[in-house]
């Protein structure tokens, strides 16, 4: 069920606040996280809207996949095969990028779940 909201409930606001560290201001001090529910990450996403939450989630899943691909490519170049890649240490900064995007994706999932289920219950 695709649900939009006009404003976040108190519970959704708490979840949304967890996203703030992932969207620091630009070098020119332009905010990339706005308390009304908007984040900027190469695109403006209004996370009160299901389509924007879904698009940002898809972008982060793609970023995780691309990071794994690049890490595997570097591993293969260095080791001449991917044997041990799954159990090896992902170097080159890819592990931290994968972790950051995974953390952000989990928070987005929590926010989406809150809006799609609990916000309806809070309105009763």
VEXKETOR-861432 format. One record per residue (C-alpha): residue in three letters; chain; x negated, z negated, y negated. Coordinates in Angstrom, 3 decimals. Layout:
<node><residuo>ALA</residuo><cadena>A</cadena><east>X</east><up>Z</up><north>Y</north></node>
...
***
This chain:
<node><residuo>UNK</residuo><cadena>A</cadena><east>0.000</east><up>0.000</up><north>0.000</north></node>
<node><residuo>UNK</residuo><cadena>A</cadena><east>-1.567</east><up>1.125</up><north>-3.275</north></node>
<node><residuo>UNK</residuo><cadena>A</cadena><east>-0.923</east><up>-1.473</up><north>-5.965</north></node>
<node><residuo>UNK</residuo><cadena>A</cadena><east>-1.883</east><up>-1.398</up><north>-9.636</north></node>
<node><residuo>UNK</residuo><cadena>A</cadena><east>-1.574</east><up>-4.354</up><north>-11.972</north></node>
<node><residuo>UNK</residuo><cadena>A</cadena><east>-1.360</east><up>-4.604</up><north>-15.746</north></node>
<node><residuo>UNK</residuo><cadena>A</cadena><east>-3.431</east><up>-7.773</up><north>-15.893</north></node>
<node><residuo>UNK</residuo><cadena>A</cadena><east>-5.249</east><up>-9.896</up><north>-13.364</north></node>
<node><residuo>UNK</residuo><cadena>A</cadena><east>-3.732</east><up>-13.052</up><north>-11.955</north></node>
<node><residuo>UNK</residuo><cadena>A</cadena><east>-5.851</east><up>-16.223</up><north>-12.261</north></node>
<node><residuo>UNK</residuo><cadena>A</cadena><east>-7.099</east><up>-15.756</up><north>-8.674</north></node>
<node><residuo>UNK</residuo><cadena>A</cadena><east>-7.973</east><up>-12.092</up><north>-9.294</north></node>
<node><residuo>UNK</residuo><cadena>A</cadena><east>-9.787</east><up>-13.070</up><north>-12.527</north></node>
<node><residuo>UNK</residuo><cadena>A</cadena><east>-12.026</east><up>-15.438</up><north>-10.535</north></node>
<node><residuo>UNK</residuo><cadena>A</cadena><east>-12.902</east><up>-12.677</up><north>-8.088</north></node>
<node><residuo>UNK</residuo><cadena>A</cadena><east>-13.439</east><up>-10.142</up><north>-10.890</north></node>
<node><residuo>UNK</residuo><cadena>A</cadena><east>-15.803</east><up>-12.587</up><north>-12.659</north></node>
<node><residuo>UNK</residuo><cadena>A</cadena><east>-18.078</east><up>-12.421</up><north>-9.587</north></node>
<node><residuo>UNK</residuo><cadena>A</cadena><east>-18.699</east><up>-8.750</up><north>-10.425</north></node>
<node><residuo>UNK</residuo><cadena>A</cadena><east>-20.228</east><up>-9.497</up><north>-13.842</north></node>
<node><residuo>UNK</residuo><cadena>A</cadena><east>-23.853</east><up>-9.823</up><north>-12.607</north></node>
<node><residuo>UNK</residuo><cadena>A</cadena><east>-23.584</east><up>-6.366</up><north>-11.020</north></node>
<node><residuo>UNK</residuo><cadena>A</cadena><east>-22.704</east><up>-4.715</up><north>-14.344</north></node>
<node><residuo>UNK</residuo><cadena>A</cadena><east>-25.183</east><up>-5.943</up><north>-16.975</north></node>
<node><residuo>UNK</residuo><cadena>A</cadena><east>-25.082</east><up>-4.476</up><north>-20.495</north></node>
<node><residuo>UNK</residuo><cadena>A</cadena><east>-26.948</east><up>-1.256</up><north>-21.158</north></node>
<node><residuo>UNK</residuo><cadena>A</cadena><east>-30.335</east><up>-1.384</up><north>-22.938</north></node>
<node><residuo>UNK</residuo><cadena>A</cadena><east>-28.349</east><up>-0.719</up><north>-26.146</north></node>
<node><residuo>UNK</residuo><cadena>A</cadena><east>-26.238</east><up>-3.863</up><north>-25.468</north></node>
<node><residuo>UNK</residuo><cadena>A</cadena><east>-23.130</east><up>-1.856</up><north>-24.539</north></node>
<node><residuo>UNK</residuo><cadena>A</cadena><east>-21.111</east><up>-4.024</up><north>-22.144</north></node>
<node><residuo>UNK</residuo><cadena>A</cadena><east>-20.582</east><up>-2.584</up><north>-18.669</north></node>
<node><residuo>UNK</residuo><cadena>A</cadena><east>-18.234</east><up>-5.391</up><north>-17.596</north></node>
<node><residuo>UNK</residuo><cadena>A</cadena><east>-15.148</east><up>-6.165</up><north>-19.659</north></node>
<node><residuo>UNK</residuo><cadena>A</cadena><east>-12.913</east><up>-9.163</up><north>-18.995</north></node>
<node><residuo>UNK</residuo><cadena>A</cadena><east>-9.729</east><up>-7.087</up><north>-19.058</north></node>
<node><residuo>UNK</residuo><cadena>A</cadena><east>-10.788</east><up>-5.442</up><north>-15.793</north></node>
<node><residuo>UNK</residuo><cadena>A</cadena><east>-13.038</east><up>-2.529</up><north>-16.708</north></node>
<node><residuo>UNK</residuo><cadena>A</cadena><east>-16.551</east><up>-1.869</up><north>-15.410</north></node>
<node><residuo>UNK</residuo><cadena>A</cadena><east>-18.899</east><up>1.006</up><north>-16.188</north></node>
<node><residuo>UNK</residuo><cadena>A</cadena><east>-21.229</east><up>2.440</up><north>-13.556</north></node>
<node><residuo>UNK</residuo><cadena>A</cadena><east>-21.890</east><up>6.097</up><north>-14.409</north></node>
<node><residuo>UNK</residuo><cadena>A</cadena><east>-18.109</east><up>6.229</up><north>-14.835</north></node>
<node><residuo>UNK</residuo><cadena>A</cadena><east>-15.494</east><up>3.948</up><north>-16.328</north></node>
<node><residuo>UNK</residuo><cadena>A</cadena><east>-13.460</east><up>2.135</up><north>-13.683</north></node>
<node><residuo>UNK</residuo><cadena>A</cadena><east>-10.327</east><up>0.186</up><north>-14.572</north></node>
<node><residuo>UNK</residuo><cadena>A</cadena><east>-10.180</east><up>-2.129</up><north>-11.573</north></node>
<node><residuo>UNK</residuo><cadena>A</cadena><east>-6.562</east><up>-2.998</up><north>-12.291</north></node>
<node><residuo>UNK</residuo><cadena>A</cadena><east>-5.797</east><up>0.490</up><north>-10.960</north></node>
<node><residuo>UNK</residuo><cadena>A</cadena><east>-5.896</east><up>1.101</up><north>-7.221</north></node>
<node><residuo>UNK</residuo><cadena>A</cadena><east>-7.337</east><up>4.617</up><north>-7.591</north></node>
<node><residuo>UNK</residuo><cadena>A</cadena><east>-10.288</east><up>3.317</up><north>-9.638</north></node>
<node><residuo>UNK</residuo><cadena>A</cadena><east>-10.969</east><up>0.445</up><north>-7.208</north></node>
<node><residuo>UNK</residuo><cadena>A</cadena><east>-10.872</east><up>2.939</up><north>-4.348</north></node>
<node><residuo>UNK</residuo><cadena>A</cadena><east>-13.200</east><up>5.373</up><north>-6.160</north></node>
<node><residuo>UNK</residuo><cadena>A</cadena><east>-15.761</east><up>2.631</up><north>-6.934</north></node>
<node><residuo>UNK</residuo><cadena>A</cadena><east>-15.601</east><up>1.369</up><north>-3.327</north></node>
<node><residuo>UNK</residuo><cadena>A</cadena><east>-16.211</east><up>4.922</up><north>-2.081</north></node>
<node><residuo>UNK</residuo><cadena>A</cadena><east>-19.137</east><up>5.361</up><north>-4.496</north></node>
<node><residuo>UNK</residuo><cadena>A</cadena><east>-20.726</east><up>2.118</up><north>-3.262</north></node>
<node><residuo>UNK</residuo><cadena>A</cadena><east>-20.229</east><up>3.069</up><north>0.417</north></node>
<node><residuo>UNK</residuo><cadena>A</cadena><east>-21.874</east><up>6.418</up><north>-0.332</north></node>
<node><residuo>UNK</residuo><cadena>A</cadena><east>-24.734</east><up>4.654</up><north>-2.107</north></node>
<node><residuo>UNK</residuo><cadena>A</cadena><east>-25.298</east><up>2.399</up><north>0.914</north></node>
<node><residuo>UNK</residuo><cadena>A</cadena><east>-25.312</east><up>5.410</up><north>3.222</north></node>
<node><residuo>UNK</residuo><cadena>A</cadena><east>-27.724</east><up>7.316</up><north>0.994</north></node>
<node><residuo>UNK</residuo><cadena>A</cadena><east>-30.026</east><up>4.288</up><north>0.764</north></node>
<node><residuo>UNK</residuo><cadena>A</cadena><east>-30.124</east><up>3.987</up><north>4.567</north></node>
<node><residuo>UNK</residuo><cadena>A</cadena><east>-30.826</east><up>7.729</up><north>4.820</north></node>
<node><residuo>UNK</residuo><cadena>A</cadena><east>-33.707</east><up>7.501</up><north>2.321</north></node>
<node><residuo>UNK</residuo><cadena>A</cadena><east>-35.148</east><up>4.420</up><north>4.040</north></node>
<node><residuo>UNK</residuo><cadena>A</cadena><east>-34.961</east><up>6.213</up><north>7.404</north></node>
<node><residuo>UNK</residuo><cadena>A</cadena><east>-36.616</east><up>9.281</up><north>5.927</north></node>
<node><residuo>UNK</residuo><cadena>A</cadena><east>-39.500</east><up>7.211</up><north>4.541</north></node>
<node><residuo>UNK</residuo><cadena>A</cadena><east>-39.796</east><up>5.285</up><north>7.817</north></node>
<node><residuo>UNK</residuo><cadena>A</cadena><east>-39.957</east><up>8.520</up><north>9.830</north></node>
<node><residuo>UNK</residuo><cadena>A</cadena><east>-42.564</east><up>10.007</up><north>7.485</north></node>
<node><residuo>UNK</residuo><cadena>A</cadena><east>-44.713</east><up>6.904</up><north>7.884</north></node>
<node><residuo>UNK</residuo><cadena>A</cadena><east>-44.185</east><up>6.321</up><north>11.641</north></node>
<node><residuo>UNK</residuo><cadena>A</cadena><east>-43.568</east><up>9.896</up><north>12.860</north></node>
<node><residuo>UNK</residuo><cadena>A</cadena><east>-40.274</east><up>8.809</up><north>14.488</north></node>
<node><residuo>UNK</residuo><cadena>A</cadena><east>-37.343</east><up>6.474</up><north>13.961</north></node>
<node><residuo>UNK</residuo><cadena>A</cadena><east>-38.259</east><up>4.314</up><north>16.959</north></node>
<node><residuo>UNK</residuo><cadena>A</cadena><east>-38.057</east><up>0.743</up><north>15.701</north></node>
<node><residuo>UNK</residuo><cadena>A</cadena><east>-36.277</east><up>1.636</up><north>12.462</north></node>
<node><residuo>UNK</residuo><cadena>A</cadena><east>-33.205</east><up>-0.451</up><north>13.300</north></node>
<node><residuo>UNK</residuo><cadena>A</cadena><east>-35.317</east><up>-3.522</up><north>14.019</north></node>
<node><residuo>UNK</residuo><cadena>A</cadena><east>-38.003</east><up>-2.855</up><north>11.424</north></node>
<node><residuo>UNK</residuo><cadena>A</cadena><east>-38.279</east><up>-4.029</up><north>7.869</north></node>
<node><residuo>UNK</residuo><cadena>A</cadena><east>-36.665</east><up>-1.546</up><north>5.492</north></node>
<node><residuo>UNK</residuo><cadena>A</cadena><east>-39.234</east><up>-1.176</up><north>2.754</north></node>
<node><residuo>UNK</residuo><cadena>A</cadena><east>-39.465</east><up>0.680</up><north>-0.496</north></node>
<node><residuo>UNK</residuo><cadena>A</cadena><east>-36.849</east><up>-1.435</up><north>-2.245</north></node>
<node><residuo>UNK</residuo><cadena>A</cadena><east>-34.083</east><up>0.070</up><north>-0.128</north></node>
<node><residuo>UNK</residuo><cadena>A</cadena><east>-33.137</east><up>-3.236</up><north>1.519</north></node>
<node><residuo>UNK</residuo><cadena>A</cadena><east>-32.385</east><up>-4.924</up><north>-1.805</north></node>
<node><residuo>UNK</residuo><cadena>A</cadena><east>-30.394</east><up>-1.907</up><north>-2.988</north></node>
<node><residuo>UNK</residuo><cadena>A</cadena><east>-28.387</east><up>-1.865</up><north>0.252</north></node>
<node><residuo>UNK</residuo><cadena>A</cadena><east>-27.773</east><up>-5.618</up><north>-0.008</north></node>
<node><residuo>UNK</residuo><cadena>A</cadena><east>-26.689</east><up>-5.419</up><north>-3.660</north></node>
<node><residuo>UNK</residuo><cadena>A</cadena><east>-24.243</east><up>-2.596</up><north>-2.955</north></node>
<node><residuo>UNK</residuo><cadena>A</cadena><east>-22.914</east><up>-4.357</up><north>0.152</north></node>
<node><residuo>UNK</residuo><cadena>A</cadena><east>-22.324</east><up>-7.566</up><north>-1.840</north></node>
<node><residuo>UNK</residuo><cadena>A</cadena><east>-20.553</east><up>-5.624</up><north>-4.575</north></node>
<node><residuo>UNK</residuo><cadena>A</cadena><east>-18.451</east><up>-3.775</up><north>-1.995</north></node>
<node><residuo>UNK</residuo><cadena>A</cadena><east>-17.347</east><up>-7.044</up><north>-0.383</north></node>
<node><residuo>UNK</residuo><cadena>A</cadena><east>-16.299</east><up>-8.471</up><north>-3.760</north></node>
<node><residuo>UNK</residuo><cadena>A</cadena><east>-14.377</east><up>-5.272</up><north>-4.540</north></node>
<node><residuo>UNK</residuo><cadena>A</cadena><east>-12.654</east><up>-5.570</up><north>-1.184</north></node>
<node><residuo>UNK</residuo><cadena>A</cadena><east>-11.683</east><up>-9.186</up><north>-1.972</north></node>
<node><residuo>UNK</residuo><cadena>A</cadena><east>-10.340</east><up>-8.121</up><north>-5.374</north></node>
<node><residuo>UNK</residuo><cadena>A</cadena><east>-8.356</east><up>-5.278</up><north>-3.854</north></node>
<node><residuo>UNK</residuo><cadena>A</cadena><east>-6.893</east><up>-7.595</up><north>-1.210</north></node>
<node><residuo>UNK</residuo><cadena>A</cadena><east>-5.991</east><up>-10.176</up><north>-3.871</north></node>
<node><residuo>UNK</residuo><cadena>A</cadena><east>-4.216</east><up>-7.623</up><north>-6.024</north></node>
<node><residuo>UNK</residuo><cadena>A</cadena><east>-2.476</east><up>-5.927</up><north>-3.110</north></node>
<node><residuo>UNK</residuo><cadena>A</cadena><east>-1.224</east><up>-9.110</up><north>-1.447</north></node>
<node><residuo>UNK</residuo><cadena>A</cadena><east>-1.609</east><up>-12.397</up><north>-3.281</north></node>
<node><residuo>UNK</residuo><cadena>A</cadena><east>-0.728</east><up>-11.176</up><north>-6.747</north></node>
<node><residuo>UNK</residuo><cadena>A</cadena><east>2.671</east><up>-10.221</up><north>-5.364</north></node>
<node><residuo>UNK</residuo><cadena>A</cadena><east>3.079</east><up>-13.723</up><north>-3.966</north></node>
<node><residuo>UNK</residuo><cadena>A</cadena><east>1.981</east><up>-15.353</up><north>-7.242</north></node>
<node><residuo>UNK</residuo><cadena>A</cadena><east>4.701</east><up>-13.458</up><north>-9.125</north></node>
<node><residuo>UNK</residuo><cadena>A</cadena><east>7.463</east><up>-15.074</up><north>-7.048</north></node>
***
